[in-house]
Amino acid sequence: MRTNRVLAKLRQNKLALVTTVTPYASAKLTEMIGMLDFDCVWIDMEHQDYSYDHLFDMALGCRAGGVEPMARIRKGDYWTYSRPFEAGATGIMVPHCCSAAEAEQIVRYSRFAPMGMRGIDGVEVSADYGLAPTLEYMAHANRETFVCVQIEDREAVENVDEIAAVPGVDILFVGPADLSQSYGIPLQTRDPLIQTAIDRVAAAAAKHGKHWGIPVGSAAVAERYYEQGARFLACGAAIIMLQQGWRQIRQDFDALLQR
């Protein structure tokens, strides 16, 4: 059983840097990200057509590279929480958490007793395929997997203090795009309304001793949030970097042809 790199960083108030291979289901890319010294790969099962087999393979690549695989789930019933962990995820991100009651249910589905009632299997990868004593594994899983809830609705912002107070929730993660949509100003993520909402998330996290994070476009953009205490920052996506690289190549050759 392994120590969780993300939690180790956060417990020391250090930055945990997250990125994603979206939309590609590639174990090679997740392994390479680990070799590049990122802390976490965000595997987006909410918006992408990843299967649990895809998740298992990408998590295997993460283990080879020494980086933590976090699954953003397709929010639903009990099994949608347990299956990502059983496929190798060491963290879970739950979209659109809007209330303390919902956060409590997320914890119940994601944690073993006494914190919750996640179903016991004991032969998945995080239990060393059954080689770890089950009770030791359960305690280890409660300590070394993380639960991240997304604050991306106006209702969630109104309830963020109560959500942050729920035991078993580790990280509050702002979803700026959906949050702006919820406030009626789609994609205007720099609007004062959204910035005030983010400030409320940061304050709630600090008050209740929780970590918080947000996606950022660059280190320069991240600076403000880092100064506010954000230590779980996501930057970059495979499709964006490929587009940028290929666009630059096309532009370079267009310039050559115009000479």
C-alpha positions in Angstrom: 0.0 0.0 0.0 1.3 3.4 -1.0 1.4 6.9 0.6 -0.7 9.4 -1.3 1.6 12.0 -2.9 -1.1 14.6 -3.1 -2.1 14.3 0.5 1.5 14.3 1.6 2.0 17.6 -0.1 -1.2 19.1 1.1 -0.5 18.1 4.7 2.7 20.1 4.5 0.9 23.1 3.0 2.8 22.5 -0.3 1.4 22.8 -3.8 -0.1 19.7 -5.4 0.1 20.3 -9.1 -2.5 18.6 -11.3 -2.9 18.1 -15.0 -5.0 16.0 -17.4 -4.5 13.9 -20.5 -8.1 14.8 -21.7 -9.5 13.5 -24.0 -7.0 10.6 -24.5 -7.1 7.3 -22.6 -3.4 6.8 -22.5 -1.4 5.0 -19.8 1.8 6.2 -21.6 0.8 9.8 -21.1 -0.1 9.4 -17.5 3.2 7.7 -16.8 5.1 10.5 -18.6 3.3 13.1 -16.5 4.6 11.4 -13.4 8.1 11.4 -14.9 7.8 15.1 -15.3 7.1 15.4 -11.6 3.5 16.4 -11.5 1.6 15.2 -8.4 -1.8 14.3 -9.8 -3.5 13.3 -13.1 -7.2 14.4 -13.4 -9.0 11.6 -15.2 -12.3 13.1 -16.3 -15.0 10.4 -16.4 -17.8 13.1 -16.3 -17.2 14.6 -19.7 -15.1 12.0 -21.5 -16.1 8.5 -22.7 -13.6 6.7 -20.5 -14.5 3.2 -19.3 -13.4 1.6 -16.0 -10.9 -0.4 -18.1 -9.5 2.9 -19.4 -9.3 4.2 -15.9 -7.5 1.0 -14.7 -4.9 1.4 -17.5 -4.3 5.1 -16.9 -4.0 4.5 -13.1 -1.5 1.8 -13.8 0.5 4.3 -15.8 0.2 6.7 -12.9 1.6 4.2 -10.5 4.5 3.5 -12.8 5.2 7.3 -13.0 4.7 7.9 -9.3 1.7 10.3 -9.7 -1.7 10.1 -8.2 -4.7 9.3 -10.4 -7.9 11.3 -9.5 -11.2 10.3 -11.2 -13.8 12.9 -11.7 -16.9 10.6 -11.6 -20.2 10.6 -13.4 -22.2 11.6 -10.4 -24.8 9.0 -9.6 -25.6 6.0 -7.4 -23.4 4.2 -4.9 -21.4 2.2 -7.3 -20.2 5.3 -9.2 -18.2 6.2 -6.1 -16.7 2.8 -5.2 -15.8 1.6 -8.8 -13.2 4.3 -9.5 -11.3 3.5 -6.3 -11.5 -0.2 -7.2 -10.1 0.6 -10.6 -7.1 2.3 -9.0 -8.0 5.9 -8.4 -6.4 7.3 -5.3 -8.6 10.4 -5.3 -12.1 11.1 -6.4 -13.6 14.4 -7.6 -17.4 14.8 -7.4 -19.0 17.5 -9.6 -21.8 19.8 -8.5 -21.8 19.2 -4.7 -24.4 21.7 -3.6 -25.1 21.0 0.1 -23.7 19.6 3.3 -26.2 16.7 3.1 -24.8 15.9 -0.4 -21.2 16.1 0.9 -22.1 13.7 3.7 -23.5 11.2 1.3 -20.4 11.5 -0.9 -18.2 10.7 2.2 -20.5 7.8 3.1 -20.0 6.2 -0.3 -16.3 7.0 -0.5 -15.0 6.0 3.0 -14.9 2.8 4.9 -16.2 2.6 8.5 -16.1 4.3 10.8 -16.1 7.3 8.4 -18.5 5.8 5.9 -20.0 2.7 4.4 -18.0 2.1 1.2 -18.4 -1.5 0.2 -15.6 -3.9 1.2 -13.9 -5.9 -1.5 -10.3 -6.1 -0.4 -8.8 -7.5 -3.6 -8.4 -4.4 -5.7 -5.1 -2.7 -6.5 -5.1 -0.3 -3.5 -5.4 -3.4 -1.3 -2.3 -4.9 -3.0 -4.7 -7.3 -4.8 -5.7 -8.9 -1.5 -2.2 -9.2 -0.1 -2.8 -6.5 2.5 -4.8 -7.5 5.6 -8.3 -6.1 5.0 -8.7 -4.1 8.2 -5.3 -2.5 7.7 -6.2 -1.7 4.1 -9.5 -0.1 5.1 -7.7 2.2 7.6 -5.0 3.0 5.1 -7.6 3.8 2.4 -9.4 6.2 4.7 -6.1 7.9 5.4 -4.5 7.8 2.0 -7.2 8.5 -0.5 -8.7 11.9 -1.0 -12.3 13.2 -1.5 -12.6 16.4 -3.6 -16.0 18.1 -4.1 -16.6 20.6 -6.7 -18.1 24.0 -5.9 -19.5 25.0 -9.2 -23.1 26.2 -8.5 -24.4 29.4 -6.9 -26.2 27.1 -4.4 -22.9 25.5 -3.4 -21.4 28.9 -2.8 -24.3 29.8 -0.5 -23.7 26.5 1.4 -20.0 26.4 1.2 -19.4 26.9 4.9 -21.5 23.9 5.8 -20.0 21.8 3.0 -16.5 22.6 4.2 -17.4 21.5 7.7 -18.3 18.0 6.7 -15.7 15.5 8.0 -14.1 13.3 5.4 -14.1 16.0 2.7 -10.5 16.9 1.9 -10.6 19.4 -0.9 -13.0 22.0 -2.2 -12.4 22.6 -5.9 -13.9 25.5 -7.7 -15.3 25.0 -11.2 -15.2 28.5 -12.7 -17.0 27.8 -16.0 -20.1 26.1 -14.5 -20.0 28.6 -11.6 -20.2 31.5 -14.0 -23.1 29.8 -15.9 -24.9 29.3 -12.6 -24.6 33.0 -11.9 -26.0 33.8 -15.3 -22.8 35.1 -16.8 -21.4 32.2 -18.8 -17.6 32.1 -19.1 -17.2 35.5 -17.5 -15.0 33.9 -14.9 -13.2 37.2 -14.1 -16.4 39.0 -13.2 -16.4 40.3 -9.6 -19.4 38.0 -8.8 -17.2 35.0 -9.5 -14.2 36.3 -7.8 -16.3 37.0 -4.7 -17.6 33.5 -4.8 -14.0 32.1 -5.0 -13.1 34.3 -2.0 -15.9 32.6 -0.1 -14.6 29.2 -1.0 -11.1 30.1 0.2 -12.5 31.5 3.4 -14.6 28.4 4.2 -11.6 26.1 3.5 -9.4 28.1 5.8 -12.0 28.2 8.5 -12.6 24.5 8.6 -9.0 23.3 7.9 -9.7 22.0 4.4 -7.7 22.3 1.2 -9.0 24.1 -1.9 -8.1 24.4 -5.5 -9.1 25.7 -8.9 -8.1 25.2 -12.6 -5.7 27.9 -13.9 -4.3 28.7 -17.3 -0.8 29.5 -16.1 1.5 29.9 -13.2 0.9 33.7 -13.5 -2.8 33.2 -13.1 -2.3 30.8 -10.2 -0.3 33.3 -8.2 -3.4 35.1 -6.7 -5.1 31.9 -5.7 -1.9 30.4 -4.3 -1.6 33.5 -2.1 -5.2 32.9 -0.9 -4.2 29.4 0.2 -5.1 27.3 -2.8 -2.7 24.3 -2.9 -4.5 22.0 -5.3 -4.0 23.7 -8.7 -4.8 22.2 -12.1 -3.1 23.4 -15.3 -2.9 22.0 -18.8 -4.7 19.5 -20.9 -3.3 17.2 -23.6 -5.6 18.5 -26.3 -4.8 22.1 -25.6 -1.0 21.5 -25.7 -1.3 19.5 -28.9 -3.4 22.2 -30.5 -1.0 24.9 -29.5 2.0 22.9 -30.7 0.5 22.0 -34.1 -0.8 25.5 -34.6 2.6 26.9 -34.0 4.2 24.4 -36.5 1.5 25.4 -39.1 2.2 29.1 -38.5 5.9 28.6 -38.8 5.6 26.9 -42.1 3.1 29.4 -43.4 5.6 32.1 -42.6 8.3 30.2 -44.4 6.2 29.8 -47.5 5.4 33.6 -47.6 9.1 34.6 -47.7 
